[in-house]
Amino acid sequence: MLSALRPVQLAARRTASMSTSSAGSKSLTIGLIPADGIGREVIPAARQVLEALGSDVMPARLSFVDLDAGFEYFQRHGVALPEQTLAALKGDCDGALFGAVSSPSHRVAGYSSPIVGLRKQMDLYANVRPVISGAAATASGERRAIDMLIIRENTECLYIKEEALHEGAGGRYATATRRISEAASRRAGEMAFSMALQRDRMRQHVAAGERTWTGRPKVTVVHKSNVLSVTDGLWRETVRGVHAASAQYRERIDIEEQLVDSMVYRMFREPEAFDVVVAPNMYGDIISDGAAALVGSLGLVPSANVGDSFVVGEPVHGSAPDIAGKNIANPIAAIRSAAMLLERTGYASAALAIYRAVDKVLEAGLVRTPDLGGRSTTSDVTEAVCQLL
C-alpha cells in the first residue's frame, strides 16, 4: 500500500510538529498496549521489528513498557483504561502503540472505549491515516495511483459518548450529544493545511513524471451542513476560517468541500482526486476505514493519534476475534504504525528503513497473510520484514 521509497510519501506520514528532543537523547521508551484480540499478536510483531533495527538507522536505545487496557481487561477488573496505564504514558513513555479493542456493540454498564479515553486524556486531537498505493482498485474496476492523507478530528463529535435512554409516551427512545467546538475544529484545520504545504514541499524533490499528485496542494473539508447546519456548520465555518486567515494558505492551497455521502461515493470512484481530507471524528472514522478497501486490506493501513507532545501509533483494523490466537493476523498495519511513531519522535531514518522493508515484502508477494490471499502466518510476515532490516 505505502511506498516509502518516494520522499513525498514519507512526508505524507509526518503530521505534527512533535518535539525532537528525543532524537538527541540515547533512549526512546515506548508504551505497548496490545489490548484485545489480535492486538496481542500484532503489537508484539511491531516490537520485534523495532528491536531488529540496526544502530546505523536507530541511534537510540529502545525500551518498552507493557501496559493494560481493553474490554477484556474491563471484564476482569471493572475499568477499561486503568489509571496506572495513563500515569505510565504520561510519566515514563515518549510514545505508545495501541493494538485493538473489542468494544461491544451493546451497552455495558460502566464501560467506555479505552482508545477514545486515551485520545482525550493525552490530548491526541488528530488521527492521521495515509492511504497510498501505486495501483488502488476503484469501484469501476480500474487501478489508479493514489496519495491521500485523511486527518480525522479525534476528540469530539458523537464520540464524546454522552448518550441516554429515555421513556416516552410511545416507548423508549435514545439520545446522543454531538459536540463540535471552534477550538478542536481549528486545530484539525491547521494540521490539514500545514500538512498540505509540507507534502507540496516534498513533492518538489520528486521528478514530475514520478509524482502521484501533480496539482496544487488541496484540502477537502468533509461535512453534512446541509442537514446538520449548527454542528457541521460550525465545523465548516471554522476550518474554512483557518484557510481564510492565512495569506500563505490562501495563496498556495486550494480548498474544496464535500458532503460526507458524496465524499464516500467520489472516494471509491476517483480516489486520485483527493490530496488532504479533513473530517469530524465520526465521518473521518468511516471514510478512513472505507479507504482501506482501495489498497486491499485493513491489515495494511496504519494510523497515528497525534497531539502536540505525544503520539500513539494504532493500526486501523479492529480486534478480529474470529482470527485471534491463530497467528494469521496481518501485522503490517501495526508495523507501519510503529514506523509512524518513530517519525514523530524524531527518527525518520529508522521509520524509512521499516517502510522500505515492508514495501519490499509486499512487492515480492511471497509472504502474505490470508487477508491478502496468502497462507503465511503473522510470524512469517514479521520475520520477513526483520530479515530486510
N, C-alpha and C positions, 0 to 999 in steps of 0.2 A: 504493500500500500504506500508506504512512505519511502521516498528516495532521498536519503540524507547526503547523497553524493553531490547534489546541486546546492550551492550556497544559499539560494533563495529559499529552499525548502528547509534548510537548517534554521534560517531566520524565522520562518513561519512558526517555529516552535518556541521562540523566545517571546514572552508575552508580558513581562512586567519588569520594572526596574528593581530587581532584587538586590539586596546588599551583597557586595562581592567580598566582604571581609573574610568569609570562609575560604575563598580561593587563596588567600595569602597565609592561611594557617596550615598546620600539619595534620589536621584531623577533620573528619566530617562524620557527624553522628546522625544516623537515620532511624527513625522510629518505624517499626514494622507492625502493621495492624492487619493481619490476614482476615479477621472477622469470620464470615460464614462460607459454607460450600466450597467452591473451587478456589476461593481466596486463599485457603490453606495450602493449595498446591502451587498457584501462580506467584504468590509473593515470595515463597522460598526459592522459586525458579529465578525471579528477578534478583534476589540476594546472591544467588550462585553466580549470575552473570556479573554483577557488580564486583564480586570478590575475584573474578577472573581477569579483571582489568590490570594491565601492566603498569608499572610505575612510570613508564615513559609518557603515558597519557593521563594517568591518575596519580598526581603527586601527593595527595593527601592520604592519610591512614584512615580507612573506613572502620567505623564501629556501628553496631546495631543494638537497638533496644526493642525487645519483644513486648508488645502491648496488647491489651484486650479491648474488645468491643464487639457488638453484633447482636443479632436476635437470639442466637443460641446462648450467648453469654447472659443475655437478659433472662432467658428461661431458667438459667441456673442461679442467677444472683439478683434478679429483680431490677437491674439497671443495664441499659444498652451501651452507654458511654461513661465508664467509671471515672470518677474524679482523679484517680491516680494516673490514668492514661493522659488526661488533659494536663496534669501537673508535669508529667514526664516530657510531653511535647513542648510545653512552654519553657521548662527549665533545663532540659538535657539535650534536646534534639535540634538539628539545623534544618530538618525537613522530614518528611514521612512518606510511606507508601501504604495505601489502603487497598484491601483486596476486593471484597464484595459483601453485600449484606442481604440477608433473606427476609426482608421486611414483609410481614403478612399482608394479604390483600383485604383482610377484615380487621375491624377494630380490636385491639388488645389493650386492656386497661393498663395504664402506666408505661406503655411502650411508645417511644418516639425514635425515628431513624437516627442511628449514630452518625452517619455521614452528614446528614443535614445539621445535626447538632455540632459536629466538628467544624463545619464551614462557618457556623455562626460564632462559636467560641473563639476560633482562631482568626476571625475576620477575613476569611478566604472569599473575597467578594466576586471573583470571576472564575468560571470553569472554562478552560481553553481546550478546544478539540481540533487538531489539524486533521483534515480529510484530504489526502493527497494520493494520486495514482496516475501512472502513465497510461492506464487503459481502464478507466472506470466503465462499468456496464450500466447503460442508461435504460429507461423504460422502453425506448424504441428498439433496443437490441444493439444499437451502435456502441462502440467503445471509444471513449474520449478521455483525453488527459485533463485532470482537474487539480487545482491547487487552492483549496478553500480553507479558511480558518473560521471556526464558529466560536464566538465569545458569548457565553451564557451568564447573565447576571445570576449570582449564586446564593443570595441571602434572603430574597423576598418572594413576592408573588403568592400563589396559593400554598407554597411550601413552608410558610411560617407555621403551618399545622394548627390553625385556630378553627376548629370545627365543632359543631354542636348538633345534637339530636333533640328535636322538639316534638311535642304532642300538639296537634291541631284538631280542628273540627272534622277534617277529612282524614285524620290519621297522622302518622308520624311524618315529619319532614326534616331534612338536614340542611344546615347552612355551613358555609366556609368563608372565612375572611381572606380577601386578596389585598395585599399591601404592596403599593408601588410608591417609592419616595423619590424626590428630586436627588437626594444625596447619592443613593445607590445607583440610580439611572445615570447620573453624571459620571460616576466612577467607571461604570461599564462603557459608556460612550467614549470617555477619554482613552480607555485602553484600546478600544476598537480603532480610533483614529490614529493613535500613536503607533499601533501595530501596522496599520496600513502604510504609513510612511516608512517604517523600518523594513517592511517587506519590499517596498519600492527601491530603497537604497541598496538592498542586497541584490535585487534584480539587475542593477546596473553593472554588476560584476559577472553577469551571465551573458553569453553570446545571444543576440536577438533570436536567432533560429532555434535556440535551446530553451527559451522561456515558455513556460506553460501559460502564464498570464501575460499578455502583451499590451494591455491597455493602461490607462492611468489608474492609480490606486482608487479603489471604490469600496465604500461601506454600505451595506444593505441593512436598513433598520426594519426589523420584523415587529408587527403589532396586529391588533384587531380593533383599532379605534373606531371603525365604522359601527361597531356594536358596543364595545366597552369604552365609551367615549371619555369617561373620567379617568380610570386607571391607565388604560393603554394610551389615552390622550396625553396624560402627564408624561408617560414614558417617551412617547414620540416627540413631544414638545421639548423635553429636557435633552434627549440625545441630539436632536437637530440643533438645539441651542449651543451645545458644545462645539459643533461644526461652525455655526454662525459667529461664535465669539472669537474664533481664532483665524487671523489672516492667513496663516500658513495652511490650516486645514481647508479654508475656503478656496485658496489658490491652487492647491495641489491634489485635493481628494474630491472625487465625485461622490455624491450621496444619493441614494435612492431608497424607496420604501417598498415593502411587500406585505400585504395581508398574509397572516400565517398560513391560511389554507392554500392560497396561490403560491406561497413560498414552497410548500411541500410539492406541489404539482410541478413547478418550474425546476426544482432541485433534481427531480428524477428525469425530467425531460431534457434539461440543458444545464447540468451542473457546472459546466465550464463558464457559465455566465456570472459566477459569484467569486468574489475575492475575499473580503472580510464580511462576515454576517454577525450582527449583534442582536440579541433577543432577550426578553424577560425570561425568568427562570424556567417556567413550565414549557413555554414554546421552545426554548433552547434545548431542553432535555429531549423533547420529542424529535425535533429536527436533527439533532446530532446523532441520536440513536438510528434514525432512519437513514442518515447519510452513510452509516456503516455498510448498508447494503450496496452502496456504489462501489465499495472497494473489496467486497467479498465476504466479510465476516466481522461480527462484533469482537471476535478474538484477536483482531489485528489493530483495533483503534484505541490509542492511548488518550489520556487527558491529564490535565493538571489543575488542581484547585489552588488559585493564586491570590495571595494578599500582598501587602507592601513589605512584609518581613518574614513570610513563611510560605511554604509550598507543600502540597500533598499530591503526589502522583497517584492516579487512580485509573485502572483500566475501565473502559466504558461498559463492558459486559456485566451481567449480574452474577448471582451466586450459583446458577445452573445446578440445582440439587439433583437433577436426573443423571448427571455425569460425575458428581462429586465423589472423590475417593477412587476413581477408576484410572487415574493417571492418563487421561486423554484430553484434558482441557488445554486449549491453546494458550501458551504463556506469552505470546508475542506482545499483546496489548500491555501486560504488566511490565515486560522488559522495556518496551518503549516508554512507558510511563516513568520508569526509573531513570531512563535517559533524559526525559524532560526535567525531572527533578535535578539531575546533575547540571543541566544547562542553567537553571535558575538559581543555582547556588555557586555558579562561577566556574564550572568545569566543562566547558564546551568541547574540549578535545576528547575527553572521556565519553561524553554524550555522542559525539560524532563517530567514535570507534564502535559504539554499540549500534547506532543506526546502520552503519555500513555492514556490520556483521549480520544483522537481522535481514537487511536487504539482500545480501548475498545468499543467505539460506533460502529466502523466498524465491529469488530468481532461479536458483538451481532446481527447486521443486522436488528435491529428493526426499526431504523430511517434512511431512505435512500431517497435521492432526486431522481427525475425522471431519471437523467443520470445514476444512479446505479440500475434502475429498480424498484424504490420505489415510494411512493406518498407523502413523507414528504416534508415540506417546509424548506426554509433557516432558518427560525426562530426555527423550530423544532430541526434541527441538532445543531444549535448554543446552544440552551438551554440544549440539551442532553450532550454536551461537558462541559458546565458550571457546570452542576449538579455533574460531576465527579471530579471537581477541589476542 
